[in-house]
Amino acid sequence: MQKKDLSKIKWGEIYTCDLGKMKGSVQCGVRPILVVQTNKLNGSSPTVVVAVITSVRKREDIASHIPLETDCGLNEPSMVMLEQIRTIDKAEELISFIGRIEDGETIAKIKDGIRYQFQLMRKRKPIRTGYILSLCPKCRAEFFSVPENILRRVDPLQVEKEPCDKCQVGYGYDYLITKRTKRPNNGGGGLDV
């Protein structure tokens, strides 16, 4: 594990954290956590909002339980529990940097899980299935250049830009990304007999 500059903490990064002693069902002890606080606050605040990660994967049917694989730096497949969110002191409780979630589908599930946990669900048209990513203009152009992709702004009235889920550098808006479906060809557009 490596040390990381605490002023440069980013949304979607995973750290080892000492959560101390708690009572009841609240997760405690030294364990991995996921940063879920907006990057706009991460650089200037001495605290950070995090969600607890556990290696015990159960009840994955709950919308706030998101499975995580080892590709994000974890030693074993785990699960982030978005109902176990808390504010911690960066200097006192964070121990070391583990990795970062870069998979777009996992990022979208985490964002949806946070919206579910805090009843911030957006109304979506159930016509198409896809995934939601916040994309900066550069990454949006990359997705848009693929002919099979359809990109639509999730909320055309969204004013505040969010960190790009793909590059984690730029800022942009939420887009629903779906794939084009081919319409059946009935041989020239006439009626089937």
Contact map, one row per residue, 1 for C-alpha under 8 A:
1110000000000000000000000000000000000000000000000000000000000000000000000000000000000000000000011100000000000000000000000000000000000000000000000000000000000000000000000000000000000000000000000
1111000000000000000000000000000000000000000000000000000000000000000000000000000000000000000000011100000000000000000000000000000000000000000000000000000000000000000000000000000000000000000000000
1111100000000000000000000000000000000000000000000000000000000000000000000000000000000000000000111000000000000000000000000000000000000000000000000000000000000000000000000000000000000000000000000
0111110110000000000000000000000000000000000000000000000000000000000000000000000000000000000000011000000000000000000000000000000000000000000000000000000000000000000000000000000000000000000000000
0011111110000000000000000000000000000000000000000000000000000000000000000000000000000000000000000000000000000000000000000000000000000000000000000000000000000000000000000000000000000000000000000
0001111110000000000000000000000000000000001000000000000000000000000000000000000000000000011000000000000000000000000000000000000000000000000000000000000000000000000000000000000000000000000000000
0000111110000000000000000000000000000000011100000000000000000000000000000000000000000000000000000000000000000000000000000000000000000000000000000000000000000000000000000000000000000000000000000
0001111111000000000000000000000000000000011000000000000000000000000000000000000000000000000000000000000000000000000000000000000000000000000000000000000000000000000000000000000000000000000000000
0001111111101000000000000000000000100010011000000000000000000000000000000000000000000000000000000000000000000000000000000000000000000000000000000000000000000000000000000000000000000000000000000
0000000111111000000000000000000000100110010000000000000000000000000000000000000000000000000000000000000000000000000000000000000000000000000000000000000000000000000000000000000000000000000000000
0000000011111000000000000000000001111110000000000000000000000000000000000000000000000000000000000000000000000000000000000000000000000000000000000000000000000000000000000000000000000000000000000
0000000001111100000000000000000001110000000000000000000000000000000000000000000000000000000000000001110000100000000000000000000000000000000000000000000000000000000000000000000000000000000000000
0000000011111110000000000000000001100000000000000000000000000000000000000000000000000000000000001111100000000000000000000000000000000000000000000000000000000000000000000000000000000000000000000
0000000000011111000000000000000111100000000000000000000000000000000000011000000000000000000000001111100000000000000000000000000000000000000000000000000000000000000000000000000000000000000000000
0000000000001111100000000000000111100000000000000000000000000000000000000000000000000000000001111110000000000000000000000000000000000000000000000000000000000000000000000000000000000000000000000
0000000000000111110000000000011110000000000000000000000000000000000000000000000000000000000001111100000000000000000000000000000000000000000000000000000000000000000000000000000000000000000000000
0000000000000011111000000000111110000000000000000000000000000000000000000000000000000000000011110000000000000000000000000000000000000000000000000000000000000000000000000000000000000000000000000
0000000000000001111100000001111000000000000000000000000000000000000000000000000000000000000011100000000000000000000000000000000000000000000000000000000000000000000000000000000000000000000000000
0000000000000000111110000011111000000000000000000000000000000000000000000000000000000000000010000000000000000000000000000000000000000000000000000000000000000000000000000000000000000000000000000
0000000000000000011111000001110000000000000000000000000000000000000000000000000000000000000000000000000000000000000000000000000000000000000000000000000000000000000000000000000000000000000000000
0000000000000000001111100001100000000000000000000000000000000000000000000000000000000000000000000000000000000000000000000000000000000000000000000000000000000000000000000000000000000000000000000
0000000000000000000111110111000000000000000000000000000000000000000000000000000000000000000000000000000000000000000000000000000000000000000000000000000000000000000000000000000000000000000000000
0000000000000000000011111100000000000000000000000000000000000000000000000000000000000000000000000000000000000000000000000000000000000000000000000000000000000000000000000000000000000000000000000
0000000000000000000001111100000000000000000000000000000000000000000000000000000000000000000000000000000000000000000000000000000000000000000000000000000000000000000000000000000000000000000000000
0000000000000000000000111110000000000000000000000000000000000000000000000000000000000000000000000000000000000000000000000000000000000000000000000000000000000000000000000000000000000000000000000
0000000000000000000001111111000000000000000000000000000000000000000000000000000000010000000000000000000000000000000000000000000000000000000000000000000000000000000000000000000000000000000000000
0000000000000000001001001111100000000000000000000001000000000000000000000000000000010000000000000000000000000000000000000000000000000000000000000000000000000000000000000000000000000000000000000
0000000000000000011111000111111000000000000000000000000000000000000000000000000000000000000000000000000000000000000000000000000000000000000000000000000000000000000000000000000000000000000000000
0000000000000000111110000011111000000000000000000000000000000000000000000000000000000000000000000000000000000000000000000000000000000000000000000000000000000000000000000000000000000000000000000
0000000000000001111100000001111100000000000000000000000000000000000000000000000000000000000000000000000000000000000000000000000000000000000000000000000000000000000000000000000000000000000000000
0000000000000001111000000001111110000000000000000001110000000000000000000000000000000000000000000000000000000000000000000000000000000000000000000000000000000000000000000000000000000000000000000
0000000000000111100000000000011111000000000000000001110000000000000000000000000000000000000000000100000000000000000000000000000000000000000000000000000000000000000000000000000000000000000000000
0000000000000111100000000000001111100000000000000111100000000000000000000000000100000000000000000000000000000000000000000000000000000000000000000000000000000000000000000000000000000000000000000
0000000000111110000000000000000111110000000000000111100000000000000000000000000100000000000000000000000000000000000000000000000000000000000000000000000000000000000000000000000000000000000000000
0000000011111110000000000000000011111000000000011110000000000000000000000000000000000000000000000000000000000000000000000000000000000000000000000000000000000000000000000000000000000000000000000
0000000000110000000000000000000001111100000000001110000000000000000000000000000000000000000000000000000000000000000000000000000000000000000000000000000000000000000000000000000000000000000000000
0000000000100000000000000000000000111110110000011100000000000000000000000000000000000000000000000000000000000000000000000000000000000000000000000000000000000000000000000000000000000000000000000
0000000001100000000000000000000000011111110000000000000000000000000000000000000000000000000000000000000000000000000000000000000000000000000000000000000000000000011000000000000000000000000000000
0000000011100000000000000000000000001111111000000000000000000000000000000000000000000000000000000000000000000000000000000000000000000000000000000000000000000000001000000000000000000000000000000
0000000000000000000000000000000000000111111000000000000000000000000000000000000000000000000000000000000000000000000000000000000000000000000000000000000000000000000000000000000000000000000000000
0000000000000000000000000000000000001111111110000000000000000000000000000000000000000000000000000000000000000000000000000000000000000000000000000000000000000000000000000000000000000000000000000
0000001111000000000000000000000000001111111110110000000000000000000000000000000000000000000000000000000000000000000000000000000000000000000000000000000000000000000000000000000000000000000000000
0000011110000000000000000000000000000011111110000000000000000000000000000000000000000000000000000000000000000000000000000000000000000000000000000000000000000000000000000000000000000000000000000
0000001000000000000000000000000000000000111111000000000000000000000000000000000000000000000000000000000000000000000000000000000000000000000000000000000000000000000000000000000000000000000000000
0000000000000000000000000000000000000000111111110000000000000000000000000000000000000000000000000000000000000000000000000000000000000000000000000000000000000000000000000000000000000000000000000
0000000000000000000000000000000000000000000111110000000000000000000000000000000000000000111000000000000000000000000000000000000000000000000000000000000000000000000000000000000000000000000000000
0000000000000000000000000000000000000000010011111000000000000000000000000000000000000011110000000000000000000000000000000000000000000000000000000000000000000000000000000000000000000000000000000
0000000000000000000000000000000000101000010011111100000000000000000000000000000000000011110000000000000000000000000000000000000000000000000000000000000000000000000000000000000000000000000000000
0000000000000000000000000000000000111000000000111110000000000000000000000000000000001111000000000000000000000000000000000000000000000000000000000000000000000000000000000000000000000000000000000
0000000000000000000000000000000011111000000000011111000000000000000000000000000000001111000000000000000000000000000000000000000000000000000000000000000000000000000000000000000000000000000000000
0000000000000000000000000000000011110000000000001111100000000000000000000000000111111100000000000000000000000000000000000000000000000000000000000000000000000000000000000000000000000000000000000
0000000000000000000000000010001111000000000000000111110000000000000000000000000111011000000000000000000000000000000000000000000000000000000000000000000000000000000000000000000000000000000000000
0000000000000000000000000000001111000000000000000011111000000000000000000000011110000000000000000000000000000000000000000000000000000000000000000000000000000000000000000000000000000000000000000
0000000000000000000000000000001100000000000000000001111110000000000000000000011110000000000000000000000000000000000000000000000000000000000000000000000000000000000000000000000000000000000000000
0000000000000000000000000000000000000000000000000000111110000000000000000001111000000000000000000000000000000000000000000000000000000000000000000000000000000000000000000000000000000000000000000
0000000000000000000000000000000000000000000000000000011111000000000000000000011000000000000000000000000000000000000000000000000000000000000000000000000000000000000000000000000000000000000000000
0000000000000000000000000000000000000000000000000000011111110000001000000000111000000000000000000000000000000000000000000000000000000000000000000000000000000000000000000000000000000000000000000
0000000000000000000000000000000000000000000000000000000111110000000000000000000000000000000000000000000000000000000000000000000000000000000000000000000000000000000000000000000000000000000000000
0000000000000000000000000000000000000000000000000000000011111100100000000000000000000000000000000000000000000000000000000000000000000000000000000000000000000000000000000000000000000000000000000
0000000000000000000000000000000000000000000000000000000011111110111000000000000000000000000000000000000000000000000000000000000000000000000000000000000000000000000000000000000000000000000000000
0000000000000000000000000000000000000000000000000000000000111110100000000000000000000000000000000000000000000000000000000000000000000000000000000000000000000000000000000000000000000000000000000
0000000000000000000000000000000000000000000000000000000000111111100000000000000000000000000000000000000000000000000000000000000000000000000000000000000000000000000000000000000000000000000000000
0000000000000000000000000000000000000000000000000000000000011111110000000000000000000000000000000000000000000000100110000000000000000000000000000000000000000000000000000000000000000000000000000
0000000000000000000000000000000000000000000000000000000000000111110000000000000111100000000000000000000000000100110110000000000000000000000000000000000000000000000000000000000000000000000000000
0000000000000000000000000000000000000000000000000000000000111111111000000000001111000000000000000000000000000000100000000000000000000000000000000000000000000000000000000000000000000000000000000
0000000000000000000000000000000000000000000000000000000000010011111100000000001111000000000000000000000001001100100000000000000000000000000000000000000000000000000000000000000000000000000000000
0000000000000000000000000000000000000000000000000000000010010000111110000000111100000000000000000000000000000000000000000000000000000000000000000000000000000000000000000000000000000000000000000
0000000000000000000000000000000000000000000000000000000000000000011111010000111100000000000000000000000001000000000000000000000000000000000000000000000000000000000000000000000000000000000000000
0000000000000000000000000000000000000000000000000000000000000000001111110101110000000000000000000000000000000000000000000000000000000000000000000000000000000000000000000000000000000000000000000
0000000000000000000000000000000000000000000000000000000000000000000111111111110000000000000000000000000000000000000000000000000000000000000000000000000000000000000000000000000000000000000000000
0000000000000000000000000000000000000000000000000000000000000000000011111100000000000000000000000000100000000000000000000000000000000000000000000000000000000000000000000000000000000000000000000
0000000000000100000000000000000000000000000000000000000000000000000111111100000000000000000000000111110000000000000000000000000000000000000000000000000000000000000000000000000000000000000000000
0000000000000100000000000000000000000000000000000000000000000000000001111110000000000000000000000111000000000000000000000000000000000000000000000000000000000000000000000000000000000000000000000
0000000000000000000000000000000000000000000000000000000000000000000011111111110000000000000000000110000000000000000000000000000000000000000000000000000000000000000000000000000000000000000000000
0000000000000000000000000000000000000000000000000000000000000000000001001111100000000000000000000000000000000000000000000000000000000000000000000000000000000000000000000000000000000000000000000
0000000000000000000000000000000000000000000000000000001000000000000011000111110000000000000000000000000000000000000000000000000000000000000000000000000000000000000000000000000000000000000000000
0000000000000000000000000000000000000000000000000000001010000000001111000111111000000000000000000000000000000000000000000000000000000000000000000000000000000000000000000000000000000000000000000
0000000000000000000000000000000000000000000000000000111110000000001111000101111100000000000000000000000000000000000000000000000000000000000000000000000000000000000000000000000000000000000000000
0000000000000000000000000000000000000000000000000000111110000000111100000000111110000000000000000000000000000000000000000000000000000000000000000000000000000000000000000000000000000000000000000
0000000000000000000000000000000011000000000000000011110000000001111100000000011111000000000000000000000000000000000000000000000000000000000000000000000000000000000000000000000000000000000000000
0000000000000000000000000000000000000000000000000011110000000001110000000000001111111000000000000000000000000000000000000000000000000000000000000000000000000000000000000000000000000000000000000
0000000000000000000000000000000000000000000000000011000000000001110000000000000111111000000000000000000000000000110010000000000000000000000000000000000000000000000000000000000000000000000000000
0000000000000000000000000000000000000000000000000010000000000001000000000000000011111000000000000000000000000000000010000000000000000000000000000000000000000000000000000000000000000000000000000
0000000000000000000000000110000000000000000000000011000000000000000000000000000011111100000000000000000000000000000000000000000000000000000000000000000000000000000000000000000000000000000000000
0000000000000000000000000000000000000000000000001111000000000000000000000000000011111110000000000000000000000000000000000000000000000000000000000000000000000000000000000000000000000000000000000
0000000000000000000000000000000000000000000000001110000000000000000000000000000000011111000000000000000000000000000000000000000000000000000000000000000000000000000000000000000000000000000000000
0000000000000000000000000000000000000000000000111100000000000000000000000000000000001111100000000000000000000000000000000000000000000000000000000000000000000000000000000000000000000000000000000
0000000000000000000000000000000000000000000000111100000000000000000000000000000000000111110010000000000000000000000000000000000000000000000000000000000000000000000000000000000000000000000000000
0000000000000000000000000000000000000000000001110000000000000000000000000000000000000011111111000000000000000000000000000000000000000000000000000000000000000000000000000000000000000000000000000
0000010000000000000000000000000000000000000001110000000000000000000000000000000000000001111111000000000000000000000000000000000000000000000000000000000000000000000000000000000000000000000000000
0000010000000000000000000000000000000000000001000000000000000000000000000000000000000000111111000000000000000000000000000000000000000000000000000000000000000000000000000000000000000000000000000
0000000000000000000000000000000000000000000000000000000000000000000000000000000000000000111111000000000000000000000000000000000000000000000000000000000000000000000000000000000000000000000000000
0000000000000000111000000000000000000000000000000000000000000000000000000000000000000001111111100000000000000000000000000000000000000000000000000000000000000000000000000000000000000000000000000
0000000000000011110000000000000000000000000000000000000000000000000000000000000000000000111111110000000000000000000000000000000000000000000000000000000000000000000000000000000000000000000000000
0010000000000011110000000000000000000000000000000000000000000000000000000000000000000000000011111000000000000000000000000000000000000000000000000000000000000000000000000000000000000000000000000
1111000000000011100000000000000000000000000000000000000000000000000000000000000000000000000001111100000000000000000000000000000000000000000000000000000000000000000000000000000000000000000000000
1111000000001111000000000000000000000000000000000000000000000000000000000000000000000000000000111110000000000000000000000000000000000000000000000000000000000000000000000000000000000000000000000
1100000000001111000000000000000100000000000000000000000000000000000000011100000000000000000000011111000000000000000000000000000000000000000000000000000000000000000000000000000000000000000000000
0000000000001110000000000000000000000000000000000000000000000000000000011100000000000000000000001111100000000000000000000000000000000000000000000000000000000000000000000000000000000000000000000
0000000000011100000000000000000000000000000000000000000000000000000000011000000000000000000000000111110000000000000000000000000000000000000000000000000000000000000000000000000000000000000000000
0000000000011100000000000000000000000000000000000000000000000000000000110000000000000000000000000011111001100000000000000000000000000000000000000000000000000000000000000000000000000000000000000
0000000000010000000000000000000000000000000000000000000000000000000000010000000000000000000000000001111101100000000000000000000000000000000000000000000000000000000011000000000000000000000000000
0000000000000000000000000000000000000000000000000000000000000000000000000000000000000000000000000000111111100000000000000000000000000000000000000000000000000000000000000000000000000000000000000
0000000000000000000000000000000000000000000000000000000000000000000000000000000000000000000000000000011111110000000000000000000000001000000000000000000000000000000011000000000000000000000000000
0000000000000000000000000000000000000000000000000000000000000000000000000000000000000000000000000000001111111000000000000000000000100000000000000000000000000000000000000000000000000000000000000
0000000000000000000000000000000000000000000000000000000000000000010100000000000000000000000000000000111111111100000000000000000000000000000000000000000000000000000000000000000000000000000000000
0000000000010000000000000000000000000000000000000000000000000000000000000000000000000000000000000000111111111110000000000000000000001000000000000000000000000000000010000000000000000000000000000
0000000000000000000000000000000000000000000000000000000000000000000000000000000000000000000000000000000111111111000000000000000000111000000000000000000000000000000000000000000000000000000000000
0000000000000000000000000000000000000000000000000000000000000000010000000000000000000000000000000000000011111111100000000000000000000000000000000000000000000000000000000000000000000000000000000
0000000000000000000000000000000000000000000000000000000000000001010000000000000000000000000000000000000001111111110000000000000000000000000000000000000000000000000000000000000000000000000000000
0000000000000000000000000000000000000000000000000000000000000000000000000000000000000000000000000000000000111111111000000000000000000000000000000000000000000000000000000000000000000000000000000
0000000000000000000000000000000000000000000000000000000000000000000000000000000000000000000000000000000000011111111100001000000000000000000000000000000000000000000000000000000000000000000000000
0000000000000000000000000000000000000000000000000000000000000011110000000000000001000000000000000000000000001111111110000000000000000000000000000000000000000000000000000000000000000000000000000
0000000000000000000000000000000000000000000000000000000000000001000000000000000001000000000000000000000000000111111111010000000000000000000000000000000000000000000000000000000000000000000000000
0000000000000000000000000000000000000000000000000000000000000000000000000000000000000000000000000000000000000011111111111000000000000000000000000000000000000000000000000000000000000000000000000
0000000000000000000000000000000000000000000000000000000000000011000000000000000000000000000000000000000000000001111111111000000000000000000000000000000000000000000000000000000000000000000000000
0000000000000000000000000000000000000000000000000000000000000011000000000000000001100000000000000000000000000000111111110000000000000000000000000000000000000000000000000000000000000000000000000
0000000000000000000000000000000000000000000000000000000000000000000000000000000000000000000000000000000000000000011111110000000000000000000000000000000000000000000000000000000000000000000000000
0000000000000000000000000000000000000000000000000000000000000000000000000000000000000000000000000000000000000000001111111000000000000000000000000000000000000000000000000000000000000000000000000
0000000000000000000000000000000000000000000000000000000000000000000000000000000000000000000000000000000000000000011111111100000000000000000000000000000000000000000000000000000000000000000000000
0000000000000000000000000000000000000000000000000000000000000000000000000000000000000000000000000000000000000001001100111110000000000000000000000000000000000000000000000000000000000000000000000
0000000000000000000000000000000000000000000000000000000000000000000000000000000000000000000000000000000000000000000000011111000000000000000000000000000000000000000000000000000000000000000000000
0000000000000000000000000000000000000000000000000000000000000000000000000000000000000000000000000000000000000000000000001111100000000000000000000000000000000000000000000000000000000000000000000
0000000000000000000000000000000000000000000000000000000000000000000000000000000000000000000000000000000000000000000000000111110000000000000000000000000001000000000000000000000000000000000000000
0000000000000000000000000000000000000000000000000000000000000000000000000000000000000000000000000000000000000000000000000011111100000000000000000000000000000000000000000000000000000000000000000
0000000000000000000000000000000000000000000000000000000000000000000000000000000000000000000000000000000000000000000000000001111110000000000000000000000000000000000000000000000000000000000000000
0000000000000000000000000000000000000000000000000000000000000000000000000000000000000000000000000000000000000000000000000000111110000000000000000000000000000000000000000000000000000000000000000
0000000000000000000000000000000000000000000000000000000000000000000000000000000000000000000000000000000000000000000000000000111111000000000000000000000000000000000000000000000001000000000000000
0000000000000000000000000000000000000000000000000000000000000000000000000000000000000000000000000000000000000000000000000000011111100000000000000000000000000000000000000000000001000000000000000
0000000000000000000000000000000000000000000000000000000000000000000000000000000000000000000000000000000000000000000000000000000111110000000000000000000000000000000000000000000111100000000000000
0000000000000000000000000000000000000000000000000000000000000000000000000000000000000000000000000000000010010000000000000000000011111000000000000000000000000000000000000000000111000000000000000
0000000000000000000000000000000000000000000000000000000000000000000000000000000000000000000000000000000000010000000000000000000001111100000000000000000001000000000000000000011110000000000000000
0000000000000000000000000000000000000000000000000000000000000000000000000000000000000000000000000000000100110000000000000000000000111110000000000000000000000000000111000000011110000000000000000
0000000000000000000000000000000000000000000000000000000000000000000000000000000000000000000000000000000000000000000000000000000000011111000000000000000000000000011111000011111000000000000000000
0000000000000000000000000000000000000000000000000000000000000000000000000000000000000000000000000000000000000000000000000000000000001111111100000000000000000000001111000111111000000000000000000
0000000000000000000000000000000000000000000000000000000000000000000000000000000000000000000000000000000000000000000000000000000000000111111100000000000000000000001100000111100000000000000000000
0000000000000000000000000000000000000000000000000000000000000000000000000000000000000000000000000000000000000000000000000000000000000011111110000000000000000000000000000011000000000000000000000
0000000000000000000000000000000000000000000000000000000000000000000000000000000000000000000000000000000000000000000000000000000000000011111111000000000000000000000000000000000000000000000000000
0000000000000000000000000000000000000000000000000000000000000000000000000000000000000000000000000000000000000000000000000000000000000011111111100000000000000000000101100000000000000000000000000
0000000000000000000000000000000000000000000000000000000000000000000000000000000000000000000000000000000000000000000000000000000000000011111111110000000000000000000000000000000000000000000000000
0000000000000000000000000000000000000000000000000000000000000000000000000000000000000000000000000000000000000000000000000000000000000000111111111000000000000000000000000000000000000000000000000
0000000000000000000000000000000000000000000000000000000000000000000000000000000000000000000000000000000000000000000000000000000000000000011111111100000000000000000000000000000000000000000000000
0000000000000000000000000000000000000000000000000000000000000000000000000000000000000000000000000000000000000000000000000000000000000000001111111100101000000000000000000000000000000000000000000
0000000000000000000000000000000000000000000000000000000000000000000000000000000000000000000000000000000000000000000000000000000000000000000111111110111000000000000000000000000000000000000000000
0000000000000000000000000000000000000000000000000000000000000000000000000000000000000000000000000000000000000000000000000000000000000000000011111110100000000000000000000000000000000000000000000
0000000000000000000000000000000000000000000000000000000000000000000000000000000000000000000000000000000000000000000000000000000000000000000001111111100000000000000000000000000000000000000000000
0000000000000000000000000000000000000000000000000000000000000000000000000000000000000000000000000000000000000000000000000000000000000000000000011111110000000000000000000000000000000000000000000
0000000000000000000000000000000000000000000000000000000000000000000000000000000000000000000000000000000000000000000000000000000000000000000000000111110000000000000000000000000000110000000000000
0000000000000000000000000000000000000000000000000000000000000000000000000000000000000000000000000000000000000000000000000000000000000000000000111111111000000000000000000000000011110000000000000
0000000000000000000000000000000000000000000000000000000000000000000000000000000000000000000000000000000000000000000000000000000000000000000000010011111100000000000000000000000111110000000000000
0000000000000000000000000000000000000000000000000000000000000000000000000000000000000000000000000000000000000000000000000000000000000000000000110000111110000000000000000000001111000000000000000
0000000000000000000000000000000000000000000000000000000000000000000000000000000000000000000000000000000000000000000000000000000000000000000000000000011111000000000000000000001110000000000000000
0000000000000000000000000000000000000000000000000000000000000000000000000000000000000000000000000000000000000000000000000000000000000000000000000000001111110000000000000000111100000000000000000
0000000000000000000000000000000000000000000000000000000000000000000000000000000000000000000000000000000000000000000000000001000000010000000000000000000111110000000000000000011100000000000000000
0000000000000000000000000000000000000000000000000000000000000000000000000000000000000000000000000000000000000000000000000000000000000000000000000000000011111100000000000000010000000000000000000
0000000000000000000000000000000000000000000000000000000000000000000000000000000000000000000000000000000000000000000000000000000000000000000000000000000011111100000000000000000000000000000000000
0000000000000000000000000000000000000000000000000000000000000000000000000000000000000000000000000000000000000000000000000000000000000000000000000000000000111110000000000000000000000000000000000
0000000000000000000000000000000000000000000000000000000000000000000000000000000000000000000000000000000000000000000000000000000000000000000000000000000000111111100000000000100000000000000000000
0000000000000000000000000000000000000000000000000000000000000000000000000000000000000000000000000000000000000000000000000000000000000000000000000000000000001111100000000000000000000000000000000
0000000000000000000000000000000000000000000000000000000000000000000000000000000000000000000000000000000000000000000000000000000000000000000000000000000000000111110000000000100000000000000000000
0000000000000000000000000000000000000000000000000000000000000000000000000000000000000000000000000000000000000000000000000000000000000000000000000000000000000111111000000011100000000000000000000
0000000000000000000000000000000000000100000000000000000000000000000000000000000000000000000000000000000000000000000000000000000000000100000000000000000000000001111100000011110000000000000000000
0000000000000000000000000000000000000110000000000000000000000000000000000000000000000000000000000000000000000000000000000000000000000111000000000000000000000000111110011111000000000000000000000
0000000000000000000000000000000000000000000000000000000000000000000000000000000000000000000000000000000000000000000000000000000000001111001000000000000000000000011111111111100000000000000000000
0000000000000000000000000000000000000000000000000000000000000000000000000000000000000000000000000000010100100000000000000000000000001110000000000000000000000000001111110000000000000000000000000
0000000000000000000000000000000000000000000000000000000000000000000000000000000000000000000000000000010100000000000000000000000000001110001000000000000000000000000111110000000000000000000000000
0000000000000000000000000000000000000000000000000000000000000000000000000000000000000000000000000000000000000000000000000000000000000000001000000000000000000000000111111100000000000000000000000
0000000000000000000000000000000000000000000000000000000000000000000000000000000000000000000000000000000000000000000000000000000000000000000000000000000000000000001111111100000000000000000000000
0000000000000000000000000000000000000000000000000000000000000000000000000000000000000000000000000000000000000000000000000000000000000000000000000000000000000000001100111110000000000000000000000
0000000000000000000000000000000000000000000000000000000000000000000000000000000000000000000000000000000000000000000000000000000000000011000000000000000000000000001100111111000000000000000000000
0000000000000000000000000000000000000000000000000000000000000000000000000000000000000000000000000000000000000000000000000000000000000111100000000000000000000000111100001111100000000000000000000
0000000000000000000000000000000000000000000000000000000000000000000000000000000000000000000000000000000000000000000000000000000000000111100000000000000000000000111100000111110000000000000000000
0000000000000000000000000000000000000000000000000000000000000000000000000000000000000000000000000000000000000000000000000000000000000111000000000000000010000101110100000011111000000000000000000
0000000000000000000000000000000000000000000000000000000000000000000000000000000000000000000000000000000000000000000000000000000000011110000000000000000011100000010000000001111100000000000000000
0000000000000000000000000000000000000000000000000000000000000000000000000000000000000000000000000000000000000000000000000000000000011110000000000000001111000000000000000000111110000000000000000
0000000000000000000000000000000000000000000000000000000000000000000000000000000000000000000000000000000000000000000000000000000001111000000000000000011111000000000000000000011111000000000000000
0000000000000000000000000000000000000000000000000000000000000000000000000000000000000000000000000000000000000000000000000000000001111000000000000000111100000000000000000000001111100000000000000
0000000000000000000000000000000000000000000000000000000000000000000000000000000000000000000000000000000000000000000000000000000111100000000000000000111000000000000000000000000111110000000000000
0000000000000000000000000000000000000000000000000000000000000000000000000000000000000000000000000000000000000000000000000000000001000000000000000001110000000000000000000000000011111000000000000
0000000000000000000000000000000000000000000000000000000000000000000000000000000000000000000000000000000000000000000000000000000000000000000000000001110000000000000000000000000001111100000000000
0000000000000000000000000000000000000000000000000000000000000000000000000000000000000000000000000000000000000000000000000000000000000000000000000000000000000000000000000000000000111110000000000
0000000000000000000000000000000000000000000000000000000000000000000000000000000000000000000000000000000000000000000000000000000000000000000000000000000000000000000000000000000000011111000000000
0000000000000000000000000000000000000000000000000000000000000000000000000000000000000000000000000000000000000000000000000000000000000000000000000000000000000000000000000000000000001111100000000
0000000000000000000000000000000000000000000000000000000000000000000000000000000000000000000000000000000000000000000000000000000000000000000000000000000000000000000000000000000000000111110000000
0000000000000000000000000000000000000000000000000000000000000000000000000000000000000000000000000000000000000000000000000000000000000000000000000000000000000000000000000000000000000011111110000
0000000000000000000000000000000000000000000000000000000000000000000000000000000000000000000000000000000000000000000000000000000000000000000000000000000000000000000000000000000000000001111111110
0000000000000000000000000000000000000000000000000000000000000000000000000000000000000000000000000000000000000000000000000000000000000000000000000000000000000000000000000000000000000000111111000
0000000000000000000000000000000000000000000000000000000000000000000000000000000000000000000000000000000000000000000000000000000000000000000000000000000000000000000000000000000000000000111111000
0000000000000000000000000000000000000000000000000000000000000000000000000000000000000000000000000000000000000000000000000000000000000000000000000000000000000000000000000000000000000000111111100
0000000000000000000000000000000000000000000000000000000000000000000000000000000000000000000000000000000000000000000000000000000000000000000000000000000000000000000000000000000000000000011111110
0000000000000000000000000000000000000000000000000000000000000000000000000000000000000000000000000000000000000000000000000000000000000000000000000000000000000000000000000000000000000000010011111
0000000000000000000000000000000000000000000000000000000000000000000000000000000000000000000000000000000000000000000000000000000000000000000000000000000000000000000000000000000000000000010001111
0000000000000000000000000000000000000000000000000000000000000000000000000000000000000000000000000000000000000000000000000000000000000000000000000000000000000000000000000000000000000000000000111
